[in-house]
Amino acid sequence: MSIYPLIPAIKDIKFVLLDMDGTLLDRYFDDYFWEHLVPEKYAEKHNITFGKAKEDLLDKYRVHEGTLNWTDLDFWSRELDLDIPALKEQIKHLIEVHPHVEDFLKMLKKRRKKVFLVTNAHYKAIDLKLKKTHIGRYFDSVLSSFDAGYPKESIEFWREAERRLGFDKEKTLFIDDTEEVLRTAKRYGIKYIFYKVRANSKIKPGLSKDFLHIFDFNELIKRNHLGLLFIMMLIA
C-alpha cells in the first residue's frame, strides 16, 4: 500500500486540463446515442432486429476503440451509411452539463487559471455540445485528438498537447473519466490527476483503485484548496 502524494493548494496549480464527455458533460447522451439510437436506425436500414443490430455494432465499435476512428463522426457515417451528425442533432436536448461544472469553471477563471478542454471528441460533436451548453467561454483553448493527430490514450497526444498548449506538467491538474487516459497522462508526467466518477448519471459509478476521485465538482468548490480532498487515501 502506498499513499498518494499530497495535492497542493490551488494557488500552486497554474493549468487545468479537463475532459468533456463523462467529465464535464453527462455521458448519458453518448451512451444512449451509440447503444440505442444508432442500433435502432441501423436495424431499420438493414431490416434486422434491434438485438442483432446492437450486437453487430458493438463488434464494429470494439475494432476501433482507442483509435481516432472511435470518435470520428464522419468515419462512422461512412462505415454505417447513416448521417451520424444529423442523428446527434435529433437528440441534442439530452446533452447536459454535470452538476456544479459551471461553478467550478467560474472559480478557475476567477483565480486566473489556464483552463484547457482536452477531448477525443470529433470537432462536429464539440461544436454541437459547446453550443448547447455554453461552457466554451470558460476555456483558454480546446484541443481535440483530431487536432493532435493521436487519441488521448497515446503518449504522443500529450507531447503534442504540451507543445500546443504550453502547460507545465509540474503545475497541471487533469481530470478525466477514463482510467486508461489518466494512466497515459500520469506516465507522461502530469503531476495532479483526478478520476471523475459518475460519468453517466443513469449508471451506478465505480471507484478507481489507482487514482483519487471526485463524484461531483462541488467537492472541489467547497474547499479553498485542493489539499483537503481525500488526500490521505490509501491506494493499492
C-alpha positions in Angstrom: 0.0 0.0 0.0 1.2 3.5 -0.8 -0.1 6.9 0.0 -0.9 9.3 -2.9 1.2 12.4 -2.7 -0.3 15.5 -1.1 -2.3 17.6 -3.6 -1.0 21.3 -3.4 -3.0 24.4 -2.6 -5.0 25.5 -5.7 -2.7 28.6 -5.9 0.1 26.2 -6.8 -1.8 24.8 -9.8 -1.5 27.0 -12.9 -3.0 24.8 -15.5 -6.2 22.7 -15.5 -6.9 20.2 -18.3 -10.5 18.9 -18.5 -12.0 16.1 -20.5 -15.5 16.7 -22.0 -17.7 13.7 -22.3 -18.4 12.0 -18.9 -16.3 14.5 -17.0 -17.9 17.9 -17.7 -20.9 16.5 -19.6 -23.2 13.7 -18.7 -22.2 10.7 -20.8 -25.8 9.5 -20.9 -26.2 11.4 -24.2 -23.4 9.5 -25.8 -24.2 6.1 -24.3 -27.9 6.5 -25.4 -26.8 7.6 -28.8 -24.4 4.7 -29.6 -26.2 2.0 -27.7 -29.8 2.8 -28.6 -30.4 5.3 -31.3 -27.8 4.2 -33.7 -28.7 0.5 -33.4 -32.3 1.4 -33.9 -31.6 3.3 -37.1 -29.2 0.6 -38.3 -31.8 -2.1 -37.7 -34.4 -0.2 -39.7 -31.9 0.3 -42.6 -30.9 -3.3 -42.8 -34.3 -4.8 -41.8 -32.9 -6.7 -38.8 -33.8 -6.9 -35.2 -32.6 -4.3 -32.7 -30.7 -7.0 -30.8 -28.9 -8.2 -34.0 -28.1 -4.6 -34.9 -26.7 -3.8 -31.5 -24.6 -7.0 -31.5 -23.2 -6.2 -34.9 -22.5 -2.6 -34.0 -20.7 -3.4 -30.7 -18.4 -5.7 -32.7 -17.7 -2.8 -35.1 -17.1 -0.4 -32.2 -14.6 -2.6 -30.5 -12.4 -2.9 -33.6 -11.8 0.9 -33.5 -11.8 1.5 -29.7 -8.8 3.6 -28.7 -8.2 4.9 -32.2 -9.1 8.2 -33.9 -11.9 6.3 -35.7 -13.5 5.6 -32.4 -15.0 9.2 -32.1 -14.8 10.2 -35.8 -18.4 11.0 -36.8 -17.5 11.2 -40.5 -15.9 7.8 -40.3 -19.0 6.2 -38.7 -21.3 8.0 -41.2 -19.4 6.2 -44.0 -19.0 2.9 -42.1 -22.7 2.6 -41.2 -24.2 4.5 -44.1 -26.0 6.8 -41.6 -25.9 10.5 -41.1 -24.3 10.4 -37.6 -24.1 14.2 -37.1 -27.7 14.6 -38.1 -28.8 11.9 -35.7 -26.9 13.6 -32.9 -28.8 16.9 -33.7 -32.1 15.0 -33.3 -31.4 14.3 -29.6 -29.3 17.3 -28.6 -31.8 18.1 -25.9 -30.3 15.2 -24.0 -26.9 16.9 -23.7 -26.5 18.1 -20.1 -23.7 19.5 -18.0 -22.9 17.7 -14.8 -23.9 19.4 -11.6 -21.6 22.3 -10.4 -19.4 22.1 -13.5 -20.1 25.7 -14.5 -19.5 26.9 -10.9 -16.1 25.1 -10.9 -15.2 26.7 -14.3 -16.1 30.1 -13.0 -13.9 29.6 -9.9 -11.0 28.6 -12.1 -11.3 31.7 -14.2 -11.7 33.9 -11.2 -8.5 32.5 -9.9 -6.8 33.2 -13.3 -6.0 29.6 -14.1 -5.3 28.5 -17.6 -8.2 26.1 -18.5 -8.0 23.8 -21.4 -10.5 21.3 -22.8 -8.7 18.2 -24.0 -11.0 15.7 -25.7 -11.1 12.7 -28.0 -14.4 14.1 -29.4 -14.8 14.9 -33.1 -14.9 18.6 -33.8 -18.6 18.3 -35.0 -19.5 16.8 -31.6 -17.5 19.5 -29.8 -19.3 22.3 -31.7 -22.7 20.8 -31.0 -22.1 20.3 -27.3 -20.5 23.7 -26.7 -23.3 25.5 -28.5 -25.9 23.5 -26.4 -24.2 24.0 -23.0 -22.4 27.4 -23.5 -19.4 26.3 -21.4 -16.9 27.0 -24.2 -16.4 30.6 -23.0 -14.5 29.3 -19.9 -11.7 27.6 -21.9 -8.5 29.3 -23.0 -8.2 26.7 -25.7 -9.7 23.5 -26.9 -7.6 20.6 -28.1 -9.2 17.6 -29.8 -7.4 14.4 -30.6 -8.1 15.1 -34.2 -6.0 18.3 -33.9 -3.2 16.5 -32.2 -3.3 13.5 -34.6 -3.5 11.0 -31.8 -6.1 9.8 -29.2 -5.6 10.7 -25.6 -4.7 7.1 -24.8 -1.4 7.7 -26.8 1.6 9.3 -25.2 2.1 11.2 -28.5 -1.1 13.1 -27.8 0.4 14.5 -24.6 3.6 15.5 -26.3 1.6 17.4 -28.8 -0.8 18.8 -26.2 2.2 20.2 -24.2 3.7 21.7 -27.3 0.4 23.4 -28.4 -1.0 24.5 -25.0 2.3 25.3 -23.2 1.4 23.9 -19.8 3.9 23.0 -17.1 3.4 19.3 -16.2 4.6 20.0 -12.6 1.8 22.6 -12.2 -1.0 20.9 -14.0 -4.2 19.3 -12.8 -6.0 16.8 -15.2 -9.5 15.4 -14.7 -11.0 12.6 -16.8 -13.5 9.8 -16.5 -11.3 7.2 -18.4 -8.7 5.4 -16.4 -6.6 4.4 -19.4 -6.3 8.1 -20.4 -5.3 9.0 -16.9 -2.6 6.3 -16.8 -1.1 7.7 -20.1 -1.2 11.2 -18.7 0.4 10.1 -15.5 3.1 8.2 -17.4 3.8 11.4 -19.4 4.3 13.3 -16.2 1.1 15.2 -15.5 1.5 15.7 -11.7 -2.0 16.0 -10.4 -4.8 13.7 -11.6 -8.4 13.1 -10.6 -10.7 10.4 -11.8 -14.3 11.7 -12.4 -16.7 9.2 -11.1 -20.4 9.1 -12.2 -19.7 9.8 -15.9 -23.2 8.7 -16.8 -25.9 9.9 -14.3 -28.1 6.9 -15.0 -25.4 4.3 -14.2 -24.1 3.4 -10.7 -20.5 4.6 -10.6 -17.4 2.5 -9.8 -14.4 3.8 -8.0 -10.8 3.7 -9.1 -8.1 1.7 -7.3 -5.3 3.8 -8.9 -6.5 7.5 -8.7 -8.1 10.0 -6.4 -11.6 10.6 -7.4 -14.5 13.1 -7.3 -18.2 12.4 -7.7 -19.2 16.0 -8.1 -17.3 19.2 -8.9 -18.8 20.7 -5.8 -16.2 18.7 -3.9 -13.5 20.9 -5.4 -15.5 24.1 -4.9 -16.3 23.7 -1.2 -12.7 24.0 -0.2 -10.4 26.9 -1.0 -7.6 24.5 -1.7 -7.4 21.0 -3.2 -5.2 19.7 -0.3 -8.3 18.9 1.8 -9.8 16.5 -0.7 -9.3 12.8 0.1 -5.6 13.4 0.2 -4.6 10.7 2.6 -6.5 8.0 0.7 -4.7 4.7 0.6 -4.2 3.3 -2.9 -3.4 -0.3 -3.6 
